Structures are given as C-alpha cells and as structure tokens.
Amino acid sequence: PPVVSIGGDGAMYDIGFQNLSRALASGMPIKVLVLDTQVYSNTGGQACTSGFISQVADMSPYGKAMKGKEEIRKEMSLIGIAHRTSFVLQGAISNVTHLLEGFIDGLNSRHPALFNIYAVCQPEHGVGDDASAHQSKLAVESRAYPLLRFDPDAGETIEACLDLEGNPALDRDWPSYKLRYLDENGKEGELELPMTFADFAATEGRFRKQFRMAPPETWGEEMVPLHEFLDLEEDEREGRYPYIWGTDAKNRLVRLLCSEEMVRSCEERRTFWRQLKGLAGELNKVDVDALVERTKQEMAVRLSSTLLSLAASGDAASLSDQLAAAPVPGNGAGAGGGNGAAGPDYEPVWIETPECTACDECTTIAPGIFAYNDEGKAEVVNPKGGSYKDIVRAAEKCTAGCLHPGTPWNLNEKEIDKWIQRAEKYQ
C-alpha cells in the first residue's frame, strides 16, 4: 500500500533532503507532499534554499552588505525528475483542476510521487490572511512557480514525460494582464502589461525593499520598462533604470523602480522558464498550422497577382492555361491534408454565455480559448487557441454545463479519438 508523507520545504529541501532523495530512488509507492513556503515558517521565517533571489528574510537581510537572498532557488521538482523513478507534480491551489488531477494520478501511480506545492505563508510573505489563492495565481502567472507534471510512464524521453499544461501563455516569456487606473481627469484607463516576476513580487512584503516609487515629475527617458530592460545587452543598460507600472492609493499610475537584485531575480525566473520549455520540447516550437495558413495566403496573393497581370495583357490563352493548372480544393494538392488539418465538418467550441456562473474552470484550463467579457461571463475568444483536450476538460469541469466542445480543429492531436468520445456527452 502507498505511504503518504507531508512536510515543509525546510524538512524536504534541506535537513531531510537526503531522506527524500532515497525515498524517490527506492521505487516504492511512497507519496510525499511538500508545502513550499520558501522560508522556514515554523522557526521564525529564516531563509530557505527554496527562496527566490532578492527575498528578504531572517538570515537573508536587506542592508549594506547584502540586499536579500543571493542564491538561486533550489528546484526540487527538477531534482525529483532527475531520479527518473517518480511521478512529480508542481502545482498551486489557484489551479485546482491541475492540482486535483495531479494528486489523483500521482496517488494511483505505481511509482513514488512528489507533490511540490506552492504554499503562501501570510506573515512571512507579507500578504493578507485571505490572499493565498490570489498570490498563488500571481506566482504561477509570473513564472515564479510554473506548473508541471512528470509521469515516467508517459514515454522514454524527458520531453515525452514532462507536461507544462496549465501555464498561461506557454509560447511567451511573460503572460499579460490588464492594469486599470484613473488618469489625471479621473477617467478610467487600462494598460495591457507583461506579468513579470517583479509584478508579482511588488505585491508582497518580503520583496518590498527592492522597489522605489518614482513620482510623475521624476519620469524621464532614462527609465525603461522592466521587460524591455531585461532584453538589453549589459552595455546598453548603462544609465537606464528599469521600472514596472503600479497604482497608488488613489488608483493613479505610478512607476516602481526595480533594484539590481530584483532584475537578477527576474532574469533567473525567465531562464528557468525557458529551461523547462526546452526540456518539455516547447522551446522554438514550430506552429505547423500557422505556417500552412501563411503559405496559403502567400500563394493566393501570388496567384491573384499573376491572374490580374494576364487579364490586363489580354492574353486569354495564357489565362486559361493558368486556371487549368491551378490546384482544385479537395483533390489532395497543396497542404490541405497536412498536420493540424480540421475535419470537413469542423464545428468550433461554443458557450451558452448567459448561463455562465463564472466558475473559472474554462479560463484556467484553457486561457487561450476562453475569457470573461465585460459582464463577467465566459466566452470563446479563439476556438483554436489551445488543444481539443483542454476544451473537453473544460467542458467536463464546467459547473453550469454550458460549454460545448464542438469538433477538433486539429485531427492530428495526440489521443484525439479518446477526447472525441469524452466530448460526446457535452455537445
């Protein structure tokens, strides 16, 4: 029978690390739940190896000699994967579906299982007692704590076994969010901004000393948005000051200047995110469907140009030859039957929006497909913005039963027959 063990990051990352490693290497069905608070919560909030660069805590103070934690974070999930024997889940309470499904699969696995879960320690993180779910959401979105699962039974390679499903904007370094504010005339405004690690850190007391508010009268061209600053070469950063946007107590825009330590922390989190994508085969991934569509458009433009030129010249014979040589849709010519092709009776996913109860399931599982409108009701923003698997999973979790999967837009998707069958009861 499986054995379940529960501990914090102090017990599992540090003092008990050798025991955890031995348990994972044993191959026995030992299931370990790690509550990762990034500090030694039970003994006064001392710095832990799971903490982030620039995090201020006991034993990693902010002062003249050092300005918060200087070491990069120990990634226990990667260490668990390196054992190659264990089911590994990294999750957060903000992503309930991902968490529960991971728990179930890990407990049912015949292997050891490591559940590494982001845990908010309110007094040590400097957040409100009711902020755990919100801060967990920000941690996931800012790449502070990416979601992942590793199933050693899924294949022979790391790429086949590692799944980053559930992370927002998988193809980008940073997801985006909307910052609402009031301008100088009291009118509402909105900015769409990248959710960097610094945007998350600015909401927590443990990072507060890494920011300085810059009043509007000090704004100048030497100030550069942080996400742009991170892309600059070292010599190009000279004389420039990175900042993120925020709002003050009156909801007016302010600039928060970021310390050198915060910049390092953002670079480290971005690097880790790219490393994960590389391991999962998601880095520099070619979008076959987009490539095919772009090729079709280029061919159409070229053909139209040729036909117009021939028509203008009055060369009817040549025009007739060109039309006869043109591929006929459906005869197998061109890219129509290539990767990612939709079926002839493709029906996109749809939602009975007025029936939506705003349960967050679809927008969490497939944020590229679903979003809330101004009335707080879910709607489809891009029916091809994710996998059919995610669409079906969202339909299964929809508490109102108002989400209908339609048919797959990519018939070459992995295990597509299984997902079509599961979708039938929600059509």
N, C-alpha and C positions, 0 to 999 in steps of 0.2 A: 504493500500500500504506500501511497505517496506521503512524504513527511513535509510539513509546511513550517517554515521558519520566518520570523519577522524581526527586522532590525533597522536602525537608522544608518545614515551614511558614515557616522563615526565608527559604529560597530562593524560595518561591512566593507567600507572603503579603506579603513585604516587599521585599527587594532585587531580586527578579526578577518582581515583580508586574506591571509593565508588559509584560514579555515574555509572561507567561501570558495576560494580557488580549488581547494581539494574536493569540496562537495561537487562543484561543477565538473571536475575532471573524473569523478567516480563513475559517471554514467548511471547512477542510481536515481530514482524518481524523487529527488529532493527539490522542493519548491521554495524559493527564497524571495520574500517581498522586502524591498529596500525602500524606506521612506527618505528620500533625498532632500534634506533641508539646506544643504550647502554650509551648514555650521554645526558645531557640537551643541545642539539645542538643550540637552539635559544638564550640561555642566557649565552653563554661563555664556554660551554663544561664541566659543573660540573658533578660530579659523580652521577650516577643514580642507582636505585635498579636493573635495568636490566643489569648492567655491570658485567664483569667477575672478578673473583679473580685475583689479580696482575695487573689489568688495571690501568694505571696512568692517572689521570685527575685532574682537579681543584677540590679540596676538598677530593681527594684521592691521595696525592702527594707521591713522592719517596724521602725518606730521612732516618735519623737515627731512628726516632720514628716509622715510618711505611713505607712500600715499596709497595705502590699501594693499591688498594681496597682489603679489607679483608673479606667482607661479601660474601656469596654465592649469585648467581644470582636468582632473583625472576622469576619463570617460569609462565608467565601469561597464556600460553596455558593450563598448568595443572590446574590452578585456574579456567579457563573457563570450562574445562572438569568437574571439581568438582561441578559446578552448575547443571549439568546433563540435562540442558534445551536447550543447544545451539550447533549449528554447529561450530566447531573450526578448523581452518586451520593454520598451521605454515609452512611458505614457504620462498622462496628466488627467486630473479629474475634470478638466474643462472639455475633454474629448471623451465623453462617456462611452460611446459606441466602440471606439477603438480600444478603450481600456477593458471593457467587459468582454469583448470578443477575444482580446489577447489573454485575459485571465482564463477563460474557458478553454481556449486552445492549449495554453501552457499547462493547465492542470490535467488535461486529457493526454498530453504528450507523454510518450514512454521515456523521454529524456529528463534530465534535470531542467529546471526552469528558473530564470532570473527575471523578476519583475522590478524594474528600476523606475520608481515613480516620483515625479516632481511633487514635493510637499512644501507648502507655504508655512513658514514659522513666523507668525504675525509679529511678535515683539522683536525678533532678531532681523527680520526683513524690513521692519518699519512700515507696515501696512495695517489697514483696519482689520478688525476681527471678522468682518463679513466679506473680506476681499479675496478669499482663497481661490474661488473659481475664476474670478476676473484676472487675477495675477497669473494664474496658471495658463490662461488663454494667451496673455501677452507674452509669457515665456516661450510658448510654442511658436507663436507668430513671429517673434523677433529672432528666432534661431538660437535663443538661449538654451532651449531644451527641445530639440527636434523629436518628433515621434518616429519610432522604428520598431520593427519586429524581425526576428531572425529565427527561421524554422529550419533546422538541419535536415528535415525530411523533404524539403521542397526542391532539392536538387543537389548537384555535386559542387557547384561553384558558389563563392560568396555572393555573387550577383544574383544567382537564382534563388538563394535562401533569404536575402535581405530585401525588405519591403519598407519603403518610406511613405506608404499610403496614409493619407490623413493630414499631411503637412500642406499648408496653403502655398499657392504659387510655387509649385515644385520646380518650375523652369527658371525661376529668378533667385537672385541672392536675397532679396527682401520682399515680402508681400507689401501691399499698400493698404493704407487706411485713410479715413476722412476726418480731418480736424475742423470742427465747427467753431466759429468765433464771431465776435461783434466788431465791426470796423469803427472808425472814429465818429461816424454818424449814427452809430447804434444799430446799423443794419446787419443782418446775419450774412456771414460769408462762409466759404468752405474751401479747404485746401486738400488735395489728394497727395499724400506723402508716403515715402517708404517707411515701413516699420523696422527700423534698425534695432540692434541690441540697446543702443543708447536711449531710444524712445521708450523701451521697456524699463531700463534702469532708472530713468528720470522719475518714475512713479513710485520708487521705493527708497526708504530712508537709508538703507545700507550703502547706497551709491550717491547720496545727496551731495557730498563734498566734492564730487567730481564735476559739478556743474556750477556755472555762474550766470546769473541773469544779466542780459545786456539791454538796457533801456533803449527805446527807439532813437533817441538823439545820438547814440553812440554807433549806430549801424553804419557800416561802410563797405566798400568793395573788397576790402581785405577779409571780410567774413564770407565763408564758403559753407554751403550745406554739407553736413557730415558725409552723406552718401557720395557726394562728388569729391570731397576731400580724400576719402578712402581710395579713390581711383587715381589720385595724383602720384607721380613719382616723388621720391624723397626730396630732390632739389626743388621741385615745383611747390612743395608745401611751405617753403621758407616765407615767413612774413604773412602767412594766412592763418585764419582762426576758424576751426570747424564749429558749427552750431546745429541744433535741431530746433524746430518750432514747438512752441507750447502756448498756453494761455494763462493769464493771471487771474486773480480773484474776481475780476470783473469780466472775465471771458474775453479779454483783449489779447491780440497776438503779442508774444514775446519771443526773443531769441535766447536760447540757453547755450552758452559756450561750453564746449566739452574739453576736459583735461586731456593731457597726453596719455594718461593711464586709461581713460575711457576709450580713446582712439585705439589703443593696443587691444583692449578687450573686444571691441567691435571687429577688428581685424582677425582676432583669434576665433571668434564665433563664426565669422564668414568663412574662414579657412576650414573649420571643422565641418560646416555645412557642405562645402564643396568636396571635402574628403568623403563624406557619407554618400553624396551623389555619385562620386567616382566608383565607390565600392558597389553601389546598387545599379550601376550601369545607366545612370540618369544624366551623367555629365556629357555635354556636347551631343545630346541625343538628336538624331535626325527625325524631323516630323515628316514622315513619308506622305501623309495626306496633304499637308500644306505644299510640299514640293510638287506633287502631282497637280494640284489645283493651280499653282503658279505656272507650271509648264503648259497647262491647258490654256490659260489666259494669254500667255505669250504666243502660243500657236494661233489662237483666234485673232489676235491683233495682227500677226504677220500675214495670215490668210486674207483678212479683210483688206489690208493694205495692197496685197497683190491683186485681189479682185477689182478694187477700185481703180487701180492703175490700168488694168487690162480693159475695163469698161470705158475708161476715159480715152484710151487709144483707139477704141473701135475694133479691136482685134477679136471678133466674135469666135473664131475658130480656137484661138488660144484660151479664151474664157471658157469655152465648152470643155476643152481638154482638162483644164484645172479643176472644174467642178466634177468631172467624171473621176478624177484621181483622188478627190477628197475622201477621207475615211467616213464611212456611214456609221452613226452611233449604233452600238449594239452588235457590230459584226466582228468584235474581238480586236479591232485595231486600236492602237494607242494604249493609254494607261487605264482605261475604264475598268478593267478587271483586276487591277493591281492591288497592292496592300492597302488595307483600310477602306475598301470599297463597300458602300452600303448596298443593301438588297434593293430589288426593283420596287418593292412595296414599303420602302422606308417610312416609318411614322415617328416623328420626334417625340421625346418625352413631353408631357404636359401636366399642368397642375390646375385643379379647381381652386383658384386663388381665393375666392371669397370664403371657402371652407377652411382655410389655413388657420391653425391655432398657435403658430409661431413657436413650435417645439424645438427649433434649432437643429433638428436631425439632418435635414437635407443640406442646409447651408454649411454644416460642419463636415459632413461626409464628402460632399462634392461642391465646394465653394466656387469652382469654375463654371458650374452649371446653374446653380440656384443662388438667389439673393433676395433680400427683402426689399419691397417697394416702399414708397413714402408712407403708406398706411400700415407698415409693419407686417405685411402678408408676403409669403414666399411666391416667387415667380421664376420662370425659366429665362435666364439671360443669355445662355449659349448652350443649345442642346448637344453640341459636340465638344463641350469644354471639359470633358472627363470621360472615364470609361463607362461602358454599359454596366459593368459590375457595380460601380458606385451608384448608378441610377437605381438599379434593382435593390441594393442595400438600403438606399434612402427610402424607397417605396415600402420596404419591409418595416422600417422604423417609424414611418410617418404615423403619428398618433391620430390624425384626422382621417386617414385613408383617402386623401385627396390627390395623391401623386400617382400618375400612371406612366409606366416606363416606356411605352411605345415599343419600337423595334430597334435593334442595334444599328448604329451608324458605321460600325467597323466590324464586319463579319469575320475578320481575322483575329479578333481579340482572343486571348487565352481562355479556354474553357467556355466559349461563348454558348455552346448548346446547353450547358448546365444553367447559365444565367437566363437564357430564354425560357427555359422550363420554369424557373423560380419566378419569373416575371408574369407568368400567365394569370395568376390569381389576382393581380393588381391592375389589369388592363381595363 
